Amino acid sequence: MITTIAKNVLDKLNATPSRDFDDLVGIESHIARMKTLLCLDSQEVRLVGIWGPAGIGKTTIARALYSQFHENFKLSIFMENVSESYGGTNLDSYGLKLGLQQRFLSKLLDQHGLRISHLGAIKERLKNHKVLAILDDVDNIEQLQALAKETQWFGKKSRIIVTTRNKQLLISHNISHVYKVPFPSREEALALFCQHAFRECSPSDDFKDISIEFATLAGHLPLGLRVLGSFMRGKSKDEWEVSLPTLKTRLNGEIEKLLKVGYEGLHKDDKALFLHIACLFNGHHETYVKQMVVANSDLDVSFGLKVLADRSLIQIYVDGRVVMHSLLRQLGTEVVREQSVNEPGKRQFLMSAREICGVLSNNTLPEEGLSYLPQLRLLQWEAYPHMFLPSRFRTECLVELNMSHSKLKTLWGDNAQPLRNLKIMNLSNSPNLESFPNLLEATKLERLDLSWCESLVELPSSIQNLHKLSLLEMSCCTSLEIIPTNINLASLSHLHFRNCPRLKTFPEISTNINYLKIRGTAITEVPPSVKSWLRIKEICMESAEVRILINLPYILDTLCLRGNTKLVAITNYLIRLRRLRMIDISFCVSLVYLPKLPYSVCYLTALNCESLQRLHGPFRNPSIRLKFTNCLKLDHNAQEMIHQSVFDVVILPGGQVPAYFTHRYNGNSGFYHFTFDGSVSFYSFKVCLVLAAGTRFESCHTSFYTSFRGNPIKKYYTYILNQPQLKVDHICMFECVLPPDYDGPPYLGTRPSTTKLFKFDFNCNYGCKVLECGLLFLEARKSLIAAKRAESFTLTRGLMMWSFVVITSLAIFLPHQFSW
């Protein structure tokens, strides 16, 4: 009894709130998020997980929680290193669980030497008690089954917190409340590093830059920041600068020891995948990782990626990128280095350019050289110095061949190589490449890049078997003349022959193309077969030799004919291309007539069409943007048709504001007074600017005021990009819509009429001068904006009923915004 009383008194004396974690960087936000998950006011028993990689601070967060909340529970325990206390003996599973329960209850109940005989002991002793139990570093589902198999084991309002590196363990135990510990921000990481390096939260000016480098080196991992900060404490700046390069290539022993626990706990297949990602594929898409690893391998990569992600060893982002923390990558490279410290040629991977060069130049590979590498899956050798690959070079496992900027004349001659796993081939910028490699057996090839191979004359028919090829890049092959015809590659979606000036044959090699780029070729006509292309979205024929364009795919979205100086006619069935959104005929200096466009067109660009006279219209799409810059021969009918059209913005030659603009002003600003008598009703106004010749116009900022002083109540930004210099004066017209955001209160006062000022300023970039401006106020239209304004009016009306103001007309409500 004396012992019990003394213990109780001592516990009360020690009940002073802990200050141990007050200065810990970022701990407040962690505690706040955990309090939300713990929901301490709830009567239920709740299990909460804290999940994250080794060194992220899971245990620290758990200790801070325990320190702050354990006094609120009748019984509490922080059970550390659960994983280390489970195993390491010859006991079976039952015996291990029994021992774990015994240790748990002994510490929780403070009964040293406690013995239990069955696994129901926790339920028997704790089912009526409010318990806080923190189970730290759990790595096996049986540990949870031994200590917290069911919520019924504990009394109401009990909270069980589990920290682990393995997300799947939490899922398997139906723990749905999980806190994924985030990495600290850049500022928090620097502060945490400085706490250990300088015992301050920020570095002196002298150490600021190098401290940021050290924090980055630690990858913002709290453990790394703590260890590196403590390691550098008290050292001179010279010592810091000497240490940095070494630490970039070698892990600190304490960090390595902790991180290696996660690696060593993996299955051998998952270890292999870990090393692949650490050494070669960090940052790549998961599909690419699967392609590279699966070749000649029995690894289940999809399953392995999930295991690594669940154990916080990698992250798989929404866009599919697989990313491993920098310290874990260092661990992986160190594991590979230890495979053969003194002979790099015997390691699983060669990653360092210096070591690869050393292996090759010192002949530490066998005499066969590259032929010695039968399992080679990735060969990335830019600027390869030889004209050929070795005759016995083994290709059967090759997945990616990247030899851009090489001196190759050919790869392996005319003989087909076993390329059953090849998916990516990049020989771009190899100016000496004369013969195309035989790819008859490369049936899995998906991407082929031969751009800037300036000696390549022919694309042979051996590509006909490449039915998985999705990208064929042949741009800037300046000698290319011959391509195959009458073949249909099933998967080819992107085909690029840009700047191949000797190519005269239209590439009919697939009906499944999405994007066709044949800019700068000598192609003169488009064959009728393109009408049956069912997937085409864009054709770019810029600066080609087309004279008469007759055939086009019906489902085309974008057509670029820019710079076809010989083009004199475009087919009238353009109107039938119901999905066409963009057409560019700029610099088609011989084109006289543009046929009628489908309603779907939103962008018509016709810059410097020196001969263009006639248009078929008018245009009726209110979203269309029309650019007729420097089309100096547009006849009167064409110009009238443009003025009668509905559009978003238009620019065309012209020297004055048209007469139908009711308000015209010299210069770039205008003023107008409105008398509000209930009869005024408009939602928008049309603007016309006269732009001076000799300048470029790309954008206009329209500011709208309701007083001489103060800020504008609205700004509009009108952009017409990539414009040439104006050869003559031009007019630019666009519409500005008044949004409901700027509606004033509906109450106009008791006076029968009110006069208000409108002021408009128009400012253009690149020194473009506005000679004259005009305004035309438009009547209200039934539109989405009008509907929104009506909705806003109805809501406001309900709120204003108390003032006994009866609003009888939307037209009264709208203009009063200008009384601001």
Secondary structure, 3 states (H helix, E strand, C coil): CHHHHHHHHHHHHCCCCCCCCCCCCCHHHHHHHHHHHHCCCCCCCEEEEEECCCCCCHHHHHHHHHHHHHHHCCEEEEECCCCCCCCCCCCCHHHHHHHHHHHHHHHHCCCCCCCCCCCCHHHHHHCCCCEEEEECCCCCHHHHHHHCCCHHHCCCCCEEEEEECCHHHHHHCCCCEEEECCCCCHHHHHHHHHHHHCCCCCCCHHHHHHHHHHHHHCCCCHHHHHHHHHHHCCCCHHHHHHHHHHHHHCCCHHHHHHHHHHHHCCCHHHHHHHHHHHHHHCCCEHHHHHHHHHCCCCCCHHHHHHHHHHCCCCEECCCCEEECCHHHHHHHHHHHHCCCCCCHHHCCCCCCHHHHHHHHHCCCCCCCHHHHCCCCCEEECCCCCCCCCCCCCCCCCCCEEECCCCCCCCCCCCCCCCCCCCCEEECCCCCCCCCCCCCCCCCCCCEEECCCCCCCCECCHHHHHCCCCCEEECCCCCCCCECCCCCCCCCCCEEECCCCCCCCCCCCCCCCCCEEECCCCCCCCCCHHHHHCCCCCEEECCCCCCCEECCCCCCCCEEECCCCCCCCEECHHHHHCCCCCEEECCCCCCCCEECCCCCCCCEEECCCCCCCCEECCCCCCCCCEEECCCCCCCCHHHHHHHHCCCCCEEEEECCCCCCCCCEEEECCEEEEEEEECCCCCEEEEEEEEEECCCCCCCEEEEEEECCCCCCCCEEEEEECCCCCCCCCCEEEEEEEECCHHHCCCCCCCCCCCEEEEEEEEEEECCCCCEEEEEEEEEECCCCHHHHHHHHHHHHHHHHCHHHCCCCCCHHHHCHHHHHC
